[in-house]
Amino acid sequence: MVSGPKPALPHPLPGAIGLSHLSAYDWEAADGVCGGSPHLHLVCTEAYVVTGGRGAVQTLSPDGYREIPLEPGSIAWFTPGTVHRMVQGGDLRITVLMQNSGLPEAGDAVFTFPPAVLADAGTYAAAAALPPGTGPETAAAARRRRDLAVEGYLVLREALMAGDVGPYLRFQRAAARLVRDKLPTWRARWRAGALATAERTGAQLDALASGEPSYLGEATAYEAAPTRLGGFGMCGRRDEYALPGTTLPYQGE
């Protein structure tokens, strides 16, 4: 086998997506269900590709409350504004694909905390933060965060199932207020990632049309492995990749 030098990593993953592997939490919540922290994204669509085990994703949207079964080979995805909660049914493991690469970890993920927590940015940030590392202290903090998100989520779900969309809509508006100051940073990430990737495709199409596809001379291949195993994500223990524009540990910055 002939092996050449490894290239640098100037390009994001295809489509400038974020990528991680996740094992759903098996902690039991107040309603007797084991699973992750309910939350929504404001500008990103998220997809679950199920690679093992069984479970479900519970969603709240203008469509009402849904529970979508998850099993190996199935895919589920949800658009911005959809509250989602991953539910553990037994050894559930998924690959998560995130639109706009690192935006969710830059704050485009708002937990369904009770209204009093959502009303103040500092209070929200303290409730959402986790200590560094993957030890018992971080696990305890992740479980407290999950429980607080479930507390608010159950109120939203009960109201929506009763036909009252008001609490859900108020949560969406509160989430939008919380992230307003982050928008300049998000816009810069989007321009450097997803938008730049789309524009590069346009330039390649132009080059093909002109008959001068010189960009093909830059062809190469990449490889990567997880750089952190068992991190504490929003929905479960997460294997993460430290690649340009991919899914990083939650910062909420």
N, C-alpha and C positions, 0 to 999 in steps of 0.2 A: 504494500500500500504506500502510495506517495502522499506525503502531507506537506502542505505549504504553511506559511506563516498565518496566524489568525488575524483577521482584519479588526480594526477598531469598530466601535458601535455607534455610528453617527445617525442611524435610522431607527425610528420606533418600530414596534411590531406592526404587522399588516393593519392598515386602517387606523393606526395610532390608538389601538385599544389598550386597556389595562388588563392584566392577567394575574390570577392567583388561584391556588387550589385550597379548598376549604372542607373541613370536617365539622359538621353542625354541632353546636353545643348540646350536651346531654343533661344540662341542668334543668330541673323542674321549676316552672314558674308558678305564679299565684293561681293560675287557672288549671294547674295540673299538667300542662303541656311542656315538653322539653324543646328548647330551641333557642333562637338568637334574639337580637335586639331589633324590634320593629323600627323602621325608618323610611324616609323617602329621599329621592334625589331630585334636584330642581332643574337640571339641564341635561342629565345623562340617562340613557337607556341602559339597563343591566340585563345580562342573560346568565342563566344557570344551565350548564351542560352536566347532566348527572352521570357520574362514572362508577358509582357503587352505592349499595344500600338502598334504603327506602325512606321516604318522608313526604313533606309537602311544603308549599309556600302559600301562606295566607296573605291575601291582598285586600286593600281598601281603596276604592276609586269611585268615580261617579256611577260606575256600573253596580256598586254595592260591595258586599263582602263575598269573596271567593276563596276556596281552598283547592289549589291545583296539586294533584298527586305528582310525586317525583320518584322515578325509578330509573335504573340504568338505561341509558340511551335516550331518555326524554330530555327535552329542552323547554325552558320557560323563560320568558323575558317580559319586562315591564317598563313602561315609558315614564318620563318625568312626572312627578306628582303622585305616583302610585305608592301608597304605604305597603311595605312588604315585610313579612316575618317568616323566616325559615323555621320549619318544624322538623324535629328529629323523629324518625320512625324506626331507626336501627341501622347504625353504621353508615349513615348518609354521607356521601362525599361527592363534591361537585367541583367543576372548574368554572370560575367566574370570569366572564368577559364584560369589560366596562367600557362604554363609550367615553371618548375624550380623555383617555389615559388617566392622568393623575388628578383630575378635577374632584372626584369623590373624596379623596383623602385630603384635598385642600379646602374642605368645608362643604362640598356639594353632597352632603349626606346629613340630614337632620333627624335626630332621634325623636320619637313620639313621647317626649317627656311631658309631664303635666303642665298646664298653662302657666302656673306660677314660675316654673323653671324657664320656660320659653320666653317669658316676658322680659328677662334681663340677660344681655349678652354675656356678662361675666359669670353669672350663675349657671347659664347653660354651658359655657366653656369648661367650668370646673366640673360639672356633672359628666361631661363627655370625655374628659381627659383620662388617660391611664398612665400609671407609672411605667418607666421603661423596663424592658426585659420580658421574660416569659415565666417568671417564678410565681410562688404562691400569692405574693402581694398583688401582682398584676392580675392574677386569676380572680382574686376576691374583688378587686375593683371592677373588672369586666363583668362579673356577675351582678354587682350592685347596679352598674350602668344598665345592664339588660333588664333587671327587675324594675328600675325606674321607667324605662321605655315601655315595658309591658303594662305598667300601671296606667300610663296615659293612653296606650293603645286600646286597652279593654274598654275604656270610656268611649273612645271614638267608634269602635266596632259596635258596641251596644246601641249607640245612637243611630248609626248608619243602618243597622239591621231593623231598627224601629221606624225607619223612614225619615229620620232627622239628619240631614246632610250638614247642618250648621256647624257642629263641632269639628267635623272633618275639614270644612272650608276654612274655618278659623285657624286650624293647625297649619294648613297650607300657607295662609297669609303670614302667620307668625314665623314660619320657616323662611319665607322670602325676606322678611324684615331682618332676620338674623344674619343673612348672608350678604346683604346689600353692600357693605363696605369691602367685601372680598372681590367684587366684580372686576375691578381693574386687573387684579392678579390672575383671575380666571381667564379674562380675555387674552392676556399675554400667553398663558399656557395653551389656550386653544389655537392661537395664531401660530405658535411654534410647533404644535403637534398636529392635531386633526386637520386644520386648515392648510398648513404647509404640505401635509401628505397629499391632500386632494389637489392642491395646486401643482405639485410635482407630477401627478398623473396627467394633468392637463398639458404640462410642458412636454411630457413624453409622447402624448398623442400628437402634439404639434410636430415633434421631431420625426415621428413615423410618417406623418402626412407629407413632410418635406423631403423624405427620402434620405435623411441624414441622422440616423439613430445613434449618434456618437455616445449617448449615455449608456448604451449597452456595454461599452468598454469598462464601465465601473462595476460590472456584475461581480458578485461575491456571495458567500454564505456565512451565516452566523450560528453560534451555539450559546446556550446559557443553561445554568442550573439554579435552583432556588438558593438564595443567599440568607434566608432566615426561615427556619422550620418551626411550626407550632406557635406562631405569633397569635395574639388575641385580636381577632377582627370583630366586625359588628355582629356577625352571625355565627362565628365559630372559630376554631383554631385554624390558622392560615399559614400556608407556605408562600413566600413572597420572593419576587425577583427584583434585584436592584439594577434595573435596566432603564435607559433614558425613556421617560414618559410612561413607564408602566406603573402598576398599582403598588404604591408604597404604604407603609404603616400610616394609620389615620393620624393626622395632625390637626385638622380643623383650623388651619392657619389663615 
